Amino acid sequence: MKEMDVVCGAIQIDDKFLIARRSKGADPGFWEFPGGKVEQNESREEALIRELKEELDVDVEVKSILMNQKIL
C-alpha cells in the first residue's frame, strides 16, 4: 500500500465545527473534515490552506496542529 501524507481542517466557529459532505469519489455522501493530500515540496500548513481554498473557496490561517500521526 502506498503511503501518503494528508491533512484535514477542524474549522471551529463559536461552538460548532465545519464538516463537508463528499459528493464524488470514494464514499460519496459521507461526512468528513475538509482537506486532502500534501503535494511534494509543500508543508502541511501550505497543503491545508490550498486544499480549503480549492474545496470550499475559503481563506484560512492555521493556528495549531491537533495531531501528527502516521496511520498505516
OpenMM code with the backbone's topology and positions (N, CA, C; nanometers):
from openmm import Vec3, app, unit

residues = "MET LYS GLU MET ASP VAL VAL CYS GLY ALA ILE GLN ILE ASP ASP LYS PHE LEU ILE ALA ARG ARG SER LYS GLY ALA ASP PRO GLY PHE TRP GLU PHE PRO GLY GLY LYS VAL GLU GLN ASN GLU SER ARG GLU GLU ALA LEU ILE ARG GLU LEU LYS GLU GLU LEU ASP VAL ASP VAL GLU VAL LYS SER ILE LEU MET ASN GLN LYS ILE LEU".split()
positions = [
    Vec3(0.0842, -0.1179, 0.0000),
    Vec3(0.0000, 0.0000, 0.0000),
    Vec3(0.0889, 0.1245, 0.0000),
    Vec3(0.0559, 0.2201, -0.0847),
    Vec3(0.1328, 0.3429, -0.0959),
    Vec3(0.1046, 0.4339, 0.0238),
    Vec3(0.2110, 0.4880, 0.0791),
    Vec3(0.1983, 0.5802, 0.1916),
    Vec3(0.1862, 0.7223, 0.1387),
    Vec3(0.0959, 0.8012, 0.1980),
    Vec3(0.0816, 0.9414, 0.1579),
    Vec3(0.0537, 1.0269, 0.2805),
    Vec3(0.0878, 1.1518, 0.2688),
    Vec3(0.0680, 1.2481, 0.3759),
    Vec3(-0.0588, 1.3272, 0.3440),
    Vec3(-0.1531, 1.3314, 0.4371),
    Vec3(-0.2783, 1.4038, 0.4158),
    Vec3(-0.3044, 1.4971, 0.5339),
    Vec3(-0.3872, 1.5970, 0.5085),
    Vec3(-0.4244, 1.6941, 0.6115),
    Vec3(-0.5754, 1.7137, 0.6091),
    Vec3(-0.6293, 1.7560, 0.7223),
    Vec3(-0.7694, 1.7972, 0.7255),
    Vec3(-0.7818, 1.9122, 0.8243),
    Vec3(-0.8835, 1.9928, 0.8038),
    Vec3(-0.9020, 2.1096, 0.8875),
    Vec3(-1.0206, 2.0950, 0.9804),
    Vec3(-0.9978, 2.1188, 1.1075),
    Vec3(-1.1061, 2.1255, 1.2054),
    Vec3(-1.1355, 2.2746, 1.2245),
    Vec3(-1.2323, 2.3242, 1.1496),
    Vec3(-1.2636, 2.4669, 1.1486),
    Vec3(-1.3746, 2.4925, 1.2490),
    Vec3(-1.3417, 2.5697, 1.3532),
    Vec3(-1.4370, 2.5970, 1.4592),
    Vec3(-1.4893, 2.7392, 1.4470),
    Vec3(-1.6215, 2.7516, 1.4520),
    Vec3(-1.6883, 2.8817, 1.4543),
    Vec3(-1.7790, 2.8801, 1.5764),
    Vec3(-1.7435, 2.9596, 1.6752),
    Vec3(-1.8101, 2.9583, 1.8054),
    Vec3(-1.8019, 2.8167, 1.8629),
    Vec3(-1.9154, 2.7521, 1.8868),
    Vec3(-1.9119, 2.6171, 1.9448),
    Vec3(-1.9435, 2.5082, 1.8420),
    Vec3(-1.9303, 2.5422, 1.7120),
    Vec3(-1.9612, 2.4469, 1.6053),
    Vec3(-1.8374, 2.4217, 1.5189),
    Vec3(-1.8332, 2.3020, 1.4566),
    Vec3(-1.7245, 2.2662, 1.3665),
    Vec3(-1.7798, 2.2445, 1.2261),
    Vec3(-1.7025, 2.2869, 1.1263),
    Vec3(-1.7412, 2.2714, 0.9872),
    Vec3(-1.7013, 2.1332, 0.9377),
    Vec3(-1.7956, 2.0581, 0.8813),
    Vec3(-1.7653, 1.9328, 0.8142),
    Vec3(-1.8254, 1.9406, 0.6746),
    Vec3(-1.7719, 1.8613, 0.5835),
    Vec3(-1.8168, 1.8648, 0.4443),
    Vec3(-1.8704, 1.7282, 0.4039),
    Vec3(-1.9661, 1.7278, 0.3149),
    Vec3(-2.0234, 1.6021, 0.2650),
    Vec3(-1.9590, 1.5691, 0.1311),
    Vec3(-1.9077, 1.4472, 0.1195),
    Vec3(-1.8413, 1.4032, -0.0036),
    Vec3(-1.9444, 1.3919, -0.1158),
    Vec3(-1.9130, 1.4512, -0.2310),
    Vec3(-2.0070, 1.4462, -0.3426),
    Vec3(-1.9684, 1.3423, -0.4470),
    Vec3(-1.8394, 1.3055, -0.4530),
    Vec3(-1.7957, 1.2081, -0.5536),
    Vec3(-1.6711, 1.1367, -0.5037),
    Vec3(-1.6203, 1.0458, -0.5852),
    Vec3(-1.5014, 0.9707, -0.5460),
    Vec3(-1.5361, 0.8612, -0.4477),
    Vec3(-1.4410, 0.8291, -0.3622),
    Vec3(-1.4622, 0.7245, -0.2617),
    Vec3(-1.5632, 0.7711, -0.1567),
    Vec3(-1.6537, 0.6854, -0.1208),
    Vec3(-1.7515, 0.7111, -0.0140),
    Vec3(-1.8381, 0.8354, -0.0354),
    Vec3(-1.9016, 0.8507, -0.1525),
    Vec3(-1.9877, 0.9683, -0.1722),
    Vec3(-2.1009, 0.9702, -0.0697),
    Vec3(-2.1330, 1.0900, -0.0221),
    Vec3(-2.2393, 1.1058, 0.0763),
    Vec3(-2.1920, 1.1023, 0.2205),
    Vec3(-2.0708, 1.0521, 0.2433),
    Vec3(-2.0169, 1.0501, 0.3789),
    Vec3(-1.9707, 1.1901, 0.4188),
    Vec3(-1.9634, 1.2136, 0.5496),
    Vec3(-1.9189, 1.3424, 0.6037),
    Vec3(-1.7734, 1.3331, 0.6467),
    Vec3(-1.6993, 1.4445, 0.6313),
    Vec3(-1.5578, 1.4466, 0.6669),
    Vec3(-1.5138, 1.5888, 0.6978),
    Vec3(-1.4028, 1.5995, 0.7685),
    Vec3(-1.3374, 1.7295, 0.7797),
    Vec3(-1.2706, 1.7552, 0.6450),
    Vec3(-1.2825, 1.8757, 0.5896),
    Vec3(-1.2248, 1.9032, 0.4579),
    Vec3(-1.0720, 1.9022, 0.4613),
    Vec3(-1.0122, 1.8608, 0.3493),
    Vec3(-0.8673, 1.8565, 0.3379),
    Vec3(-0.8268, 1.7728, 0.2194),
    Vec3(-0.7030, 1.7239, 0.2204),
    Vec3(-0.6558, 1.6431, 0.1082),
    Vec3(-0.5091, 1.6092, 0.1198),
    Vec3(-0.4509, 1.5710, 0.0071),
    Vec3(-0.3124, 1.5251, 0.0023),
    Vec3(-0.2131, 1.6406, 0.0080),
    Vec3(-0.1003, 1.6151, 0.0732),
    Vec3(0.0113, 1.7099, 0.0753),
    Vec3(0.0945, 1.6827, -0.0495),
    Vec3(0.1156, 1.7852, -0.1304),
    Vec3(0.1954, 1.7716, -0.2519),
    Vec3(0.3446, 1.7746, -0.2184),
    Vec3(0.4258, 1.7270, -0.3136),
    Vec3(0.5709, 1.7275, -0.2958),
    Vec3(0.6196, 1.8711, -0.2753),
    Vec3(0.7142, 1.8893, -0.1846),
    Vec3(0.7738, 2.0201, -0.1517),
    Vec3(0.6726, 2.1186, -0.0945),
    Vec3(0.5712, 2.0688, -0.0252),
    Vec3(0.4680, 2.1532, 0.0337),
    Vec3(0.4580, 2.1171, 0.1821),
    Vec3(0.4496, 2.2177, 0.2682),
    Vec3(0.4322, 2.1894, 0.4105),
    Vec3(0.2881, 2.1484, 0.4356),
    Vec3(0.2636, 2.0886, 0.5499),
    Vec3(0.1257, 2.0511, 0.5851),
    Vec3(0.0361, 2.1745, 0.5942),
    Vec3(0.0899, 2.2804, 0.6513),
    Vec3(0.0119, 2.4040, 0.6620),
    Vec3(-0.0224, 2.4594, 0.5245),
    Vec3(0.0753, 2.4603, 0.4328),
    Vec3(0.0504, 2.5088, 0.2962),
    Vec3(-0.0538, 2.4221, 0.2263),
    Vec3(-0.0439, 2.2906, 0.2463),
    Vec3(-0.1397, 2.1984, 0.1841),
    Vec3(-0.2812, 2.2234, 0.2352),
    Vec3(-0.2948, 2.2427, 0.3643),
    Vec3(-0.4274, 2.2664, 0.4209),
    Vec3(-0.4874, 2.3960, 0.3690),
    Vec3(-0.4081, 2.5007, 0.3653),
    Vec3(-0.4552, 2.6293, 0.3125),
    Vec3(-0.4989, 2.6134, 0.1673),
    Vec3(-0.4186, 2.5450, 0.0861),
    Vec3(-0.4506, 2.5238, -0.0554),
    Vec3(-0.5766, 2.4393, -0.0715),
    Vec3(-0.5852, 2.3279, -0.0005),
    Vec3(-0.6998, 2.2384, -0.0130),
    Vec3(-0.8304, 2.3073, 0.0270),
    Vec3(-0.8290, 2.3838, 0.1341),
    Vec3(-0.9518, 2.4521, 0.1772),
    Vec3(-0.9938, 2.5602, 0.0781),
    Vec3(-0.8950, 2.6237, 0.0153),
    Vec3(-0.9259, 2.7228, -0.0877),
    Vec3(-0.9876, 2.6536, -0.2095),
    Vec3(-0.9281, 2.5398, -0.2512),
    Vec3(-0.9792, 2.4667, -0.3673),
    Vec3(-1.1172, 2.4075, -0.3416),
    Vec3(-1.1373, 2.3463, -0.2269),
    Vec3(-1.2625, 2.2752, -0.1987),
    Vec3(-1.3768, 2.3669, -0.1577),
    Vec3(-1.3466, 2.4663, -0.0749),
    Vec3(-1.4532, 2.5475, -0.0147),
    Vec3(-1.4452, 2.6959, -0.0472),
    Vec3(-1.3401, 2.7364, -0.1199),
    Vec3(-1.3160, 2.8770, -0.1527),
    Vec3(-1.3137, 2.9646, -0.0268),
    Vec3(-1.2418, 2.9154, 0.0755),
    Vec3(-1.2239, 2.9932, 0.1982),
    Vec3(-1.0752, 3.0166, 0.2222),
    Vec3(-1.0439, 3.1303, 0.2797),
    Vec3(-0.9069, 3.1624, 0.3193),
    Vec3(-0.8964, 3.1356, 0.4686),
    Vec3(-0.7946, 3.0591, 0.5074),
    Vec3(-0.7784, 3.0228, 0.6475),
    Vec3(-0.6382, 3.0538, 0.6960),
    Vec3(-0.6259, 3.0600, 0.8267),
    Vec3(-0.4970, 3.0717, 0.8940),
    Vec3(-0.4848, 2.9489, 0.9836),
    Vec3(-0.3768, 2.8745, 0.9682),
    Vec3(-0.3551, 2.7560, 1.0511),
    Vec3(-0.3019, 2.8027, 1.1857),
    Vec3(-0.3783, 2.7772, 1.2915),
    Vec3(-0.3389, 2.8223, 1.4245),
    Vec3(-0.2630, 2.7175, 1.5031),
    Vec3(-0.2961, 2.5906, 1.4820),
    Vec3(-0.2256, 2.4853, 1.5546),
    Vec3(-0.2447, 2.3520, 1.4843),
    Vec3(-0.1546, 2.2606, 1.5145),
    Vec3(-0.1633, 2.1236, 1.4647),
    Vec3(-0.2236, 2.0398, 1.5766),
    Vec3(-0.3355, 1.9734, 1.5476),
    Vec3(-0.4029, 1.8946, 1.6512),
    Vec3(-0.3411, 1.7573, 1.6674),
    Vec3(-0.3001, 1.6966, 1.5555),
    Vec3(-0.2439, 1.5629, 1.5634),
    Vec3(-0.1491, 1.5431, 1.4471),
    Vec3(-0.0386, 1.4808, 1.4742),
    Vec3(0.0584, 1.4496, 1.3704),
    Vec3(0.0944, 1.3030, 1.3894),
    Vec3(0.0260, 1.2137, 1.3171),
    Vec3(0.0410, 1.0716, 1.3406),
    Vec3(0.0416, 0.9967, 1.2089),
    Vec3(0.1286, 0.8983, 1.1992),
    Vec3(0.1320, 0.8128, 1.0809),
    Vec3(0.0377, 0.6959, 1.1050),
    Vec3(-0.0561, 0.6776, 1.0115),
    Vec3(-0.1520, 0.5694, 1.0216),
    Vec3(-0.1320, 0.4783, 0.9023),
    Vec3(-0.1164, 0.3506, 0.9284),
    Vec3(-0.0950, 0.2545, 0.8196),
    Vec3(-0.2209, 0.1750, 0.7937),
] * unit.nanometer
topology = app.Topology()
chain = topology.addChain("A")
for resn in residues:
    res = topology.addResidue(resn, chain)
    for name in ("N", "CA", "C"):
        topology.addAtom(name, app.Element.getBySymbol(name[0]), res)
